[in-house]
């Protein structure tokens, strides 16, 4: 069994409710009614993706995101 750490960027939807969750390492996005469901759905989506492309190809496509906080004046 392989273990993989990914980022889960949760974005609340104040208008419609629920959450969008994004994984920048694999450019996968999904959603859920609450943070836990959104993360569960992301894990399921990533497992499905890896089943389709294969573990070796998935690791080749894994991207290490670079995150920086950027301040702007408005």
PDB file of N, CA, C and O in Angstrom, chain B, residues numbered from 101:
ATOM      1  N   UNK B 101       0.848  -1.181   0.000  1.00  0.00           N
ATOM      2  CA  UNK B 101       0.000   0.000   0.000  1.00  0.00           C
ATOM      3  C   UNK B 101       0.891   1.241   0.000  1.00  0.00           C
ATOM      4  O   UNK B 101       1.863   1.320   0.752  1.00  0.00           O
ATOM      5  N   UNK B 102       0.554   2.190  -0.839  1.00  0.00           N
ATOM      6  CA  UNK B 102       1.274   3.457  -0.899  1.00  0.00           C
ATOM      7  C   UNK B 102       0.546   4.487  -0.047  1.00  0.00           C
ATOM      8  O   UNK B 102      -0.677   4.450   0.086  1.00  0.00           O
ATOM      9  N   UNK B 103       1.305   5.392   0.520  1.00  0.00           N
ATOM     10  CA  UNK B 103       0.726   6.507   1.266  1.00  0.00           C
ATOM     11  C   UNK B 103       1.135   7.785   0.571  1.00  0.00           C
ATOM     12  O   UNK B 103       2.269   7.920   0.109  1.00  0.00           O
ATOM     13  N   UNK B 104       0.215   8.714   0.498  1.00  0.00           N
ATOM     14  CA  UNK B 104       0.438   9.950  -0.226  1.00  0.00           C
ATOM     15  C   UNK B 104      -0.209  11.087   0.540  1.00  0.00           C
ATOM     16  O   UNK B 104      -1.377  10.999   0.917  1.00  0.00           O
ATOM     17  N   UNK B 105       0.543  12.155   0.774  1.00  0.00           N
ATOM     18  CA  UNK B 105      -0.035  13.344   1.392  1.00  0.00           C
ATOM     19  C   UNK B 105      -0.387  14.331   0.299  1.00  0.00           C
ATOM     20  O   UNK B 105       0.417  14.612  -0.589  1.00  0.00           O
ATOM     21  N   UNK B 106      -1.597  14.851   0.376  1.00  0.00           N
ATOM     22  CA  UNK B 106      -2.062  15.838  -0.593  1.00  0.00           C
ATOM     23  C   UNK B 106      -2.628  17.036   0.159  1.00  0.00           C
ATOM     24  O   UNK B 106      -2.922  16.961   1.352  1.00  0.00           O
ATOM     25  N   UNK B 107      -2.771  18.134  -0.560  1.00  0.00           N
ATOM     26  CA  UNK B 107      -3.408  19.319  -0.004  1.00  0.00           C
ATOM     27  C   UNK B 107      -4.895  19.268  -0.309  1.00  0.00           C
ATOM     28  O   UNK B 107      -5.310  18.794  -1.366  1.00  0.00           O
ATOM     29  N   UNK B 108      -5.682  19.758   0.621  1.00  0.00           N
ATOM     30  CA  UNK B 108      -7.120  19.882   0.409  1.00  0.00           C
ATOM     31  C   UNK B 108      -7.496  21.324   0.721  1.00  0.00           C
ATOM     32  O   UNK B 108      -7.600  21.710   1.885  1.00  0.00           O
ATOM     33  N   UNK B 109      -7.696  22.109  -0.317  1.00  0.00           N
ATOM     34  CA  UNK B 109      -8.059  23.514  -0.151  1.00  0.00           C
ATOM     35  C   UNK B 109      -9.582  23.614  -0.166  1.00  0.00           C
ATOM     36  O   UNK B 109     -10.214  23.411  -1.203  1.00  0.00           O
ATOM     37  N   UNK B 110     -10.159  23.924   0.979  1.00  0.00           N
ATOM     38  CA  UNK B 110     -11.610  24.011   1.119  1.00  0.00           C
ATOM     39  C   UNK B 110     -12.090  25.429   0.863  1.00  0.00           C
ATOM     40  O   UNK B 110     -11.548  26.392   1.407  1.00  0.00           O
ATOM     41  N   UNK B 111     -13.106  25.543   0.034  1.00  0.00           N
ATOM     42  CA  UNK B 111     -13.662  26.848  -0.319  1.00  0.00           C
ATOM     43  C   UNK B 111     -15.164  26.805  -0.013  1.00  0.00           C
ATOM     44  O   UNK B 111     -15.909  26.124  -0.718  1.00  0.00           O
ATOM     45  N   UNK B 112     -15.622  27.514   1.015  1.00  0.00           N
ATOM     46  CA  UNK B 112     -17.045  27.502   1.331  1.00  0.00           C
ATOM     47  C   UNK B 112     -17.844  28.258   0.272  1.00  0.00           C
ATOM     48  O   UNK B 112     -17.363  29.223  -0.322  1.00  0.00           O
ATOM     49  N   UNK B 113     -19.067  27.799   0.051  1.00  0.00           N
ATOM     50  CA  UNK B 113     -19.966  28.455  -0.895  1.00  0.00           C
ATOM     51  C   UNK B 113     -21.094  29.101  -0.093  1.00  0.00           C
ATOM     52  O   UNK B 113     -22.094  28.444   0.199  1.00  0.00           O
ATOM     53  N   UNK B 114     -20.948  30.384   0.268  1.00  0.00           N
ATOM     54  CA  UNK B 114     -21.951  31.022   1.123  1.00  0.00           C
ATOM     55  C   UNK B 114     -23.318  31.172   0.447  1.00  0.00           C
ATOM     56  O   UNK B 114     -24.339  31.240   1.131  1.00  0.00           O
ATOM     57  N   UNK B 115     -23.346  31.224  -0.865  1.00  0.00           N
ATOM     58  CA  UNK B 115     -24.606  31.405  -1.582  1.00  0.00           C
ATOM     59  C   UNK B 115     -25.436  30.123  -1.627  1.00  0.00           C
ATOM     60  O   UNK B 115     -26.633  30.142  -1.341  1.00  0.00           O
ATOM     61  N   UNK B 116     -24.794  29.009  -1.989  1.00  0.00           N
ATOM     62  CA  UNK B 116     -25.509  27.744  -2.173  1.00  0.00           C
ATOM     63  C   UNK B 116     -25.279  26.748  -1.050  1.00  0.00           C
ATOM     64  O   UNK B 116     -25.941  25.712  -0.996  1.00  0.00           O
ATOM     65  N   UNK B 117     -24.348  27.047  -0.153  1.00  0.00           N
ATOM     66  CA  UNK B 117     -23.997  26.115   0.908  1.00  0.00           C
ATOM     67  C   UNK B 117     -23.012  25.076   0.401  1.00  0.00           C
ATOM     68  O   UNK B 117     -22.778  24.970  -0.803  1.00  0.00           O
ATOM     69  N   UNK B 118     -22.451  24.332   1.292  1.00  0.00           N
ATOM     70  CA  UNK B 118     -21.499  23.304   0.928  1.00  0.00           C
ATOM     71  C   UNK B 118     -20.097  23.853   0.718  1.00  0.00           C
ATOM     72  O   UNK B 118     -19.817  25.030   0.945  1.00  0.00           O
ATOM     73  N   UNK B 119     -19.234  22.956   0.277  1.00  0.00           N
ATOM     74  CA  UNK B 119     -17.819  23.290   0.099  1.00  0.00           C
ATOM     75  C   UNK B 119     -17.287  22.695  -1.194  1.00  0.00           C
ATOM     76  O   UNK B 119     -17.641  21.580  -1.579  1.00  0.00           O
ATOM     77  N   UNK B 120     -16.445  23.450  -1.845  1.00  0.00           N
ATOM     78  CA  UNK B 120     -15.637  22.929  -2.937  1.00  0.00           C
ATOM     79  C   UNK B 120     -14.282  22.621  -2.343  1.00  0.00           C
ATOM     80  O   UNK B 120     -13.788  23.368  -1.498  1.00  0.00           O
ATOM     81  N   UNK B 121     -13.680  21.536  -2.771  1.00  0.00           N
ATOM     82  CA  UNK B 121     -12.350  21.175  -2.286  1.00  0.00           C
ATOM     83  C   UNK B 121     -11.460  20.910  -3.491  1.00  0.00           C
ATOM     84  O   UNK B 121     -11.862  20.243  -4.445  1.00  0.00           O
ATOM     85  N   UNK B 122     -10.237  21.447  -3.430  1.00  0.00           N
ATOM     86  CA  UNK B 122      -9.306  21.377  -4.552  1.00  0.00           C
ATOM     87  C   UNK B 122      -7.993  20.767  -4.097  1.00  0.00           C
ATOM     88  O   UNK B 122      -7.479  21.102  -3.030  1.00  0.00           O
ATOM     89  N   UNK B 123      -7.455  19.873  -4.907  1.00  0.00           N
ATOM     90  CA  UNK B 123      -6.146  19.265  -4.664  1.00  0.00           C
ATOM     91  C   UNK B 123      -5.205  19.736  -5.761  1.00  0.00           C
ATOM     92  O   UNK B 123      -5.281  19.240  -6.885  1.00  0.00           O
ATOM     93  N   UNK B 124      -4.309  20.693  -5.461  1.00  0.00           N
ATOM     94  CA  UNK B 124      -3.423  21.227  -6.499  1.00  0.00           C
ATOM     95  C   UNK B 124      -2.367  20.228  -6.985  1.00  0.00           C
ATOM     96  O   UNK B 124      -1.863  20.361  -8.100  1.00  0.00           O
ATOM     97  N   UNK B 125      -2.032  19.245  -6.174  1.00  0.00           N
ATOM     98  CA  UNK B 125      -1.017  18.276  -6.586  1.00  0.00           C
ATOM     99  C   UNK B 125      -1.449  17.487  -7.825  1.00  0.00           C
ATOM    100  O   UNK B 125      -0.622  17.112  -8.656  1.00  0.00           O
ATOM    101  N   UNK B 126      -2.766  17.242  -7.935  1.00  0.00           N
ATOM    102  CA  UNK B 126      -3.280  16.471  -9.071  1.00  0.00           C
ATOM    103  C   UNK B 126      -4.331  17.233  -9.877  1.00  0.00           C
ATOM    104  O   UNK B 126      -4.923  16.675 -10.800  1.00  0.00           O
ATOM    105  N   UNK B 127      -4.568  18.491  -9.541  1.00  0.00           N
ATOM    106  CA  UNK B 127      -5.551  19.326 -10.224  1.00  0.00           C
ATOM    107  C   UNK B 127      -6.927  18.658 -10.240  1.00  0.00           C
ATOM    108  O   UNK B 127      -7.586  18.579 -11.277  1.00  0.00           O
ATOM    109  N   UNK B 128      -7.343  18.181  -9.064  1.00  0.00           N
ATOM    110  CA  UNK B 128      -8.639  17.528  -8.900  1.00  0.00           C
ATOM    111  C   UNK B 128      -9.502  18.396  -7.995  1.00  0.00           C
ATOM    112  O   UNK B 128      -9.034  18.914  -6.981  1.00  0.00           O
ATOM    113  N   UNK B 129     -10.759  18.546  -8.372  1.00  0.00           N
ATOM    114  CA  UNK B 129     -11.692  19.348  -7.602  1.00  0.00           C
ATOM    115  C   UNK B 129     -13.006  18.579  -7.460  1.00  0.00           C
ATOM    116  O   UNK B 129     -13.464  17.928  -8.399  1.00  0.00           O
ATOM    117  N   UNK B 130     -13.600  18.667  -6.274  1.00  0.00           N
ATOM    118  CA  UNK B 130     -14.907  18.069  -6.043  1.00  0.00           C
ATOM    119  C   UNK B 130     -15.621  18.904  -4.984  1.00  0.00           C
ATOM    120  O   UNK B 130     -15.173  20.003  -4.657  1.00  0.00           O
ATOM    121  N   UNK B 131     -16.710  18.400  -4.456  1.00  0.00           N
ATOM    122  CA  UNK B 131     -17.465  19.182  -3.483  1.00  0.00           C
ATOM    123  C   UNK B 131     -18.159  18.278  -2.486  1.00  0.00           C
ATOM    124  O   UNK B 131     -18.190  17.059  -2.650  1.00  0.00           O
ATOM    125  N   UNK B 132     -18.716  18.888  -1.447  1.00  0.00           N
ATOM    126  CA  UNK B 132     -19.483  18.166  -0.439  1.00  0.00           C
ATOM    127  C   UNK B 132     -20.316  19.136   0.365  1.00  0.00           C
ATOM    128  O   UNK B 132     -20.117  20.349   0.307  1.00  0.00           O
ATOM    129  N   UNK B 133     -21.254  18.585   1.119  1.00  0.00           N
ATOM    130  CA  UNK B 133     -22.150  19.419   1.922  1.00  0.00           C
ATOM    131  C   UNK B 133     -21.441  20.052   3.127  1.00  0.00           C
ATOM    132  O   UNK B 133     -21.838  21.119   3.596  1.00  0.00           O
ATOM    133  N   UNK B 134     -20.391  19.388   3.620  1.00  0.00           N
ATOM    134  CA  UNK B 134     -19.620  19.911   4.747  1.00  0.00           C
ATOM    135  C   UNK B 134     -18.147  19.567   4.490  1.00  0.00           C
ATOM    136  O   UNK B 134     -17.843  18.803   3.573  1.00  0.00           O
ATOM    137  N   UNK B 135     -17.229  20.129   5.295  1.00  0.00           N
ATOM    138  CA  UNK B 135     -15.808  19.870   5.042  1.00  0.00           C
ATOM    139  C   UNK B 135     -15.438  18.383   5.036  1.00  0.00           C
ATOM    140  O   UNK B 135     -14.662  17.940   4.189  1.00  0.00           O
ATOM    141  N   UNK B 136     -15.990  17.617   5.973  1.00  0.00           N
ATOM    142  CA  UNK B 136     -15.660  16.185   6.025  1.00  0.00           C
ATOM    143  C   UNK B 136     -16.109  15.454   4.758  1.00  0.00           C
ATOM    144  O   UNK B 136     -15.359  14.651   4.203  1.00  0.00           O
ATOM    145  N   UNK B 137     -17.312  15.729   4.311  1.00  0.00           N
ATOM    146  CA  UNK B 137     -17.810  15.077   3.099  1.00  0.00           C
ATOM    147  C   UNK B 137     -17.001  15.511   1.884  1.00  0.00           C
ATOM    148  O   UNK B 137     -16.709  14.694   1.011  1.00  0.00           O
ATOM    149  N   UNK B 138     -16.638  16.782   1.820  1.00  0.00           N
ATOM    150  CA  UNK B 138     -15.849  17.271   0.693  1.00  0.00           C
ATOM    151  C   UNK B 138     -14.492  16.562   0.645  1.00  0.00           C
ATOM    152  O   UNK B 138     -14.041  16.165  -0.430  1.00  0.00           O
ATOM    153  N   UNK B 139     -13.849  16.403   1.785  1.00  0.00           N
ATOM    154  CA  UNK B 139     -12.549  15.724   1.833  1.00  0.00           C
ATOM    155  C   UNK B 139     -12.704  14.241   1.506  1.00  0.00           C
ATOM    156  O   UNK B 139     -11.875  13.677   0.792  1.00  0.00           O
ATOM    157  N   UNK B 140     -13.749  13.611   2.018  1.00  0.00           N
ATOM    158  CA  UNK B 140     -14.022  12.207   1.675  1.00  0.00           C
ATOM    159  C   UNK B 140     -14.206  12.057   0.173  1.00  0.00           C
ATOM    160  O   UNK B 140     -13.680  11.121  -0.428  1.00  0.00           O
ATOM    161  N   UNK B 141     -14.948  12.973  -0.436  1.00  0.00           N
ATOM    162  CA  UNK B 141     -15.171  12.929  -1.885  1.00  0.00           C
ATOM    163  C   UNK B 141     -13.876  13.150  -2.658  1.00  0.00           C
ATOM    164  O   UNK B 141     -13.664  12.546  -3.710  1.00  0.00           O
ATOM    165  N   UNK B 142     -13.006  14.019  -2.133  1.00  0.00           N
ATOM    166  CA  UNK B 142     -11.712  14.251  -2.781  1.00  0.00           C
ATOM    167  C   UNK B 142     -10.862  12.978  -2.749  1.00  0.00           C
ATOM    168  O   UNK B 142     -10.255  12.610  -3.755  1.00  0.00           O
ATOM    169  N   UNK B 143     -10.820  12.318  -1.609  1.00  0.00           N
ATOM    170  CA  UNK B 143     -10.061  11.064  -1.503  1.00  0.00           C
ATOM    171  C   UNK B 143     -10.597  10.025  -2.483  1.00  0.00           C
ATOM    172  O   UNK B 143      -9.827   9.334  -3.150  1.00  0.00           O
ATOM    173  N   UNK B 144     -11.922   9.919  -2.563  1.00  0.00           N
ATOM    174  CA  UNK B 144     -12.537   8.966  -3.484  1.00  0.00           C
ATOM    175  C   UNK B 144     -12.206   9.312  -4.939  1.00  0.00           C
ATOM    176  O   UNK B 144     -11.898   8.427  -5.737  1.00  0.00           O
ATOM    177  N   UNK B 145     -12.270  10.588  -5.272  1.00  0.00           N
ATOM    178  CA  UNK B 145     -11.945  11.022  -6.636  1.00  0.00           C
ATOM    179  C   UNK B 145     -10.491  10.718  -6.973  1.00  0.00           C
ATOM    180  O   UNK B 145     -10.190  10.276  -8.081  1.00  0.00           O
ATOM    181  N   UNK B 146      -9.593  10.951  -6.027  1.00  0.00           N
ATOM    182  CA  UNK B 146      -8.179  10.684  -6.264  1.00  0.00           C
ATOM    183  C   UNK B 146      -7.913   9.185  -6.400  1.00  0.00           C
ATOM    184  O   UNK B 146      -7.137   8.772  -7.262  1.00  0.00           O
ATOM    185  N   UNK B 147      -8.548   8.372  -5.561  1.00  0.00           N
ATOM    186  CA  UNK B 147      -8.398   6.917  -5.706  1.00  0.00           C
ATOM    187  C   UNK B 147      -8.883   6.454  -7.077  1.00  0.00           C
ATOM    188  O   UNK B 147      -8.239   5.627  -7.722  1.00  0.00           O
ATOM    189  N   UNK B 148     -10.018   6.990  -7.517  1.00  0.00           N
ATOM    190  CA  UNK B 148     -10.540   6.641  -8.834  1.00  0.00           C
ATOM    191  C   UNK B 148      -9.603   7.057  -9.953  1.00  0.00           C
ATOM    192  O   UNK B 148      -9.398   6.312 -10.910  1.00  0.00           O
ATOM    193  N   UNK B 149      -9.042   8.231  -9.833  1.00  0.00           N
ATOM    194  CA  UNK B 149      -8.083   8.719 -10.829  1.00  0.00           C
ATOM    195  C   UNK B 149      -6.873   7.793 -10.901  1.00  0.00           C
ATOM    196  O   UNK B 149      -6.432   7.419 -11.988  1.00  0.00           O
ATOM    197  N   UNK B 150      -6.340   7.426  -9.737  1.00  0.00           N
ATOM    198  CA  UNK B 150      -5.161   6.560  -9.702  1.00  0.00           C
ATOM    199  C   UNK B 150      -5.477   5.179 -10.277  1.00  0.00           C
ATOM    200  O   UNK B 150      -4.632   4.579 -10.942  1.00  0.00           O
ATOM    201  N   UNK B 151      -6.683   4.671 -10.028  1.00  0.00           N
ATOM    202  CA  UNK B 151      -7.071   3.383 -10.622  1.00  0.00           C
ATOM    203  C   UNK B 151      -7.080   3.448 -12.141  1.00  0.00           C
ATOM    204  O   UNK B 151      -6.724   2.477 -12.809  1.00  0.00           O
ATOM    205  N   UNK B 152      -7.485   4.586 -12.687  1.00  0.00           N
ATOM    206  CA  UNK B 152      -7.563   4.742 -14.142  1.00  0.00           C
ATOM    207  C   UNK B 152      -6.176   4.886 -14.759  1.00  0.00           C
ATOM    208  O   UNK B 152      -5.858   4.198 -15.728  1.00  0.00           O
ATOM    209  N   UNK B 153      -5.345   5.774 -14.207  1.00  0.00           N
ATOM    210  CA  UNK B 153      -4.040   6.048 -14.829  1.00  0.00           C
ATOM    211  C   UNK B 153      -2.931   5.135 -14.328  1.00  0.00           C
ATOM    212  O   UNK B 153      -1.905   4.992 -14.994  1.00  0.00           O
ATOM    213  N   UNK B 154      -3.117   4.519 -13.175  1.00  0.00           N
ATOM    214  CA  UNK B 154      -2.089   3.669 -12.583  1.00  0.00           C
ATOM    215  C   UNK B 154      -1.216   4.459 -11.621  1.00  0.00           C
ATOM    216  O   UNK B 154      -1.031   5.667 -11.770  1.00  0.00           O
ATOM    217  N   UNK B 155      -0.688   3.756 -10.639  1.00  0.00           N
ATOM    218  CA  UNK B 155       0.085   4.413  -9.583  1.00  0.00           C
ATOM    219  C   UNK B 155       1.370   5.045 -10.116  1.00  0.00           C
ATOM    220  O   UNK B 155       1.746   6.134  -9.683  1.00  0.00           O
ATOM    221  N   UNK B 156       2.046   4.374 -11.051  1.00  0.00           N
ATOM    222  CA  UNK B 156       3.298   4.922 -11.576  1.00  0.00           C
ATOM    223  C   UNK B 156       3.050   6.234 -12.315  1.00  0.00           C
ATOM    224  O   UNK B 156       3.787   7.203 -12.130  1.00  0.00           O
ATOM    225  N   UNK B 157       2.017   6.265 -13.149  1.00  0.00           N
ATOM    226  CA  UNK B 157       1.694   7.487 -13.896  1.00  0.00           C
ATOM    227  C   UNK B 157       1.238   8.587 -12.946  1.00  0.00           C
ATOM    228  O   UNK B 157       1.584   9.753 -13.139  1.00  0.00           O
ATOM    229  N   UNK B 158       0.470   8.231 -11.930  1.00  0.00           N
ATOM    230  CA  UNK B 158       0.009   9.224 -10.960  1.00  0.00           C
ATOM    231  C   UNK B 158       1.192   9.889 -10.262  1.00  0.00           C
ATOM    232  O   UNK B 158       1.199  11.106 -10.078  1.00  0.00           O
ATOM    233  N   UNK B 159       2.194   9.096  -9.871  1.00  0.00           N
ATOM    234  CA  UNK B 159       3.366   9.686  -9.215  1.00  0.00           C
ATOM    235  C   UNK B 159       4.174  10.539 -10.179  1.00  0.00           C
ATOM    236  O   UNK B 159       4.810  11.504  -9.757  1.00  0.00           O
ATOM    237  N   UNK B 160       4.163  10.209 -11.455  1.00  0.00           N
ATOM    238  CA  UNK B 160       4.845  11.054 -12.449  1.00  0.00           C
ATOM    239  C   UNK B 160       4.145  12.402 -12.575  1.00  0.00           C
ATOM    240  O   UNK B 160       4.792  13.428 -12.786  1.00  0.00           O
ATOM    241  N   UNK B 161       2.824  12.394 -12.446  1.00  0.00           N
ATOM    242  CA  UNK B 161       2.033  13.618 -12.616  1.00  0.00           C
ATOM    243  C   UNK B 161       1.924  14.442 -11.333  1.00  0.00           C
ATOM    244  O   UNK B 161       1.459  15.581 -11.365  1.00  0.00           O
ATOM    245  N   UNK B 162       2.347  13.879 -10.219  1.00  0.00           N
ATOM    246  CA  UNK B 162       2.275  14.582  -8.937  1.00  0.00           C
ATOM    247  C   UNK B 162       3.073  15.876  -9.023  1.00  0.00           C
ATOM    248  O   UNK B 162       4.249  15.872  -9.386  1.00  0.00           O
ATOM    249  N   UNK B 163       2.415  16.987  -8.682  1.00  0.00           N
ATOM    250  CA  UNK B 163       3.069  18.294  -8.707  1.00  0.00           C
ATOM    251  C   UNK B 163       3.226  18.798  -7.278  1.00  0.00           C
ATOM    252  O   UNK B 163       2.306  18.687  -6.467  1.00  0.00           O
ATOM    253  N   UNK B 164       4.376  19.343  -6.980  1.00  0.00           N
ATOM    254  CA  UNK B 164       4.607  19.941  -5.668  1.00  0.00           C
ATOM    255  C   UNK B 164       4.214  21.416  -5.752  1.00  0.00           C
ATOM    256  O   UNK B 164       4.938  22.212  -6.350  1.00  0.00           O
ATOM    257  N   UNK B 165       3.083  21.788  -5.164  1.00  0.00           N
ATOM    258  CA  UNK B 165       2.676  23.187  -5.252  1.00  0.00           C
ATOM    259  C   UNK B 165       3.597  24.094  -4.435  1.00  0.00           C
ATOM    260  O   UNK B 165       4.144  23.695  -3.408  1.00  0.00           O
ATOM    261  N   UNK B 166       3.744  25.281  -4.906  1.00  0.00           N
ATOM    262  CA  UNK B 166       4.486  26.314  -4.186  1.00  0.00           C
ATOM    263  C   UNK B 166       3.447  27.318  -3.704  1.00  0.00           C
ATOM    264  O   UNK B 166       2.742  27.932  -4.505  1.00  0.00           O
ATOM    265  N   UNK B 167       3.362  27.477  -2.411  1.00  0.00           N
ATOM    266  CA  UNK B 167       2.358  28.370  -1.858  1.00  0.00           C
ATOM    267  C   UNK B 167       3.031  29.583  -1.242  1.00  0.00           C
ATOM    268  O   UNK B 167       4.000  29.468  -0.492  1.00  0.00           O
ATOM    269  N   UNK B 168       2.506  30.719  -1.570  1.00  0.00           N
ATOM    270  CA  UNK B 168       2.969  31.968  -0.973  1.00  0.00           C
ATOM    271  C   UNK B 168       1.757  32.825  -0.670  1.00  0.00           C
ATOM    272  O   UNK B 168       0.816  32.883  -1.461  1.00  0.00           O
ATOM    273  N   UNK B 169       1.779  33.477   0.455  1.00  0.00           N
ATOM    274  CA  UNK B 169       0.748  34.466   0.754  1.00  0.00           C
ATOM    275  C   UNK B 169       1.187  35.762   0.098  1.00  0.00           C
ATOM    276  O   UNK B 169       2.326  36.199   0.258  1.00  0.00           O
ATOM    277  N   UNK B 170       0.289  36.358  -0.626  1.00  0.00           N
ATOM    278  CA  UNK B 170       0.594  37.575  -1.356  1.00  0.00           C
ATOM    279  C   UNK B 170      -0.329  38.672  -0.838  1.00  0.00           C
ATOM    280  O   UNK B 170      -1.540  38.482  -0.732  1.00  0.00           O
ATOM    281  N   UNK B 171       0.254  39.811  -0.522  1.00  0.00           N
ATOM    282  CA  UNK B 171      -0.533  40.940  -0.032  1.00  0.00           C
ATOM    283  C   UNK B 171      -0.634  41.969  -1.150  1.00  0.00           C
ATOM    284  O   UNK B 171       0.348  42.274  -1.826  1.00  0.00           O
ATOM    285  N   UNK B 172      -1.852  42.503  -1.332  1.00  0.00           N
ATOM    286  CA  UNK B 172      -2.043  43.554  -2.326  1.00  0.00           C
ATOM    287  C   UNK B 172      -2.668  44.771  -1.648  1.00  0.00           C
ATOM    288  O   UNK B 172      -3.359  44.643  -0.637  1.00  0.00           O
ATOM    289  N   UNK B 173      -2.423  45.919  -2.200  1.00  0.00           N
ATOM    290  CA  UNK B 173      -3.047  47.141  -1.710  1.00  0.00           C
ATOM    291  C   UNK B 173      -4.272  47.427  -2.586  1.00  0.00           C
ATOM    292  O   UNK B 173      -4.199  47.388  -3.814  1.00  0.00           O
ATOM    293  N   UNK B 174      -5.383  47.711  -1.933  1.00  0.00           N
ATOM    294  CA  UNK B 174      -6.603  48.041  -2.691  1.00  0.00           C
ATOM    295  C   UNK B 174      -7.222  49.315  -2.169  1.00  0.00           C
ATOM    296  O   UNK B 174      -8.253  49.754  -2.678  1.00  0.00           O
TER     297      UNK B 174
END
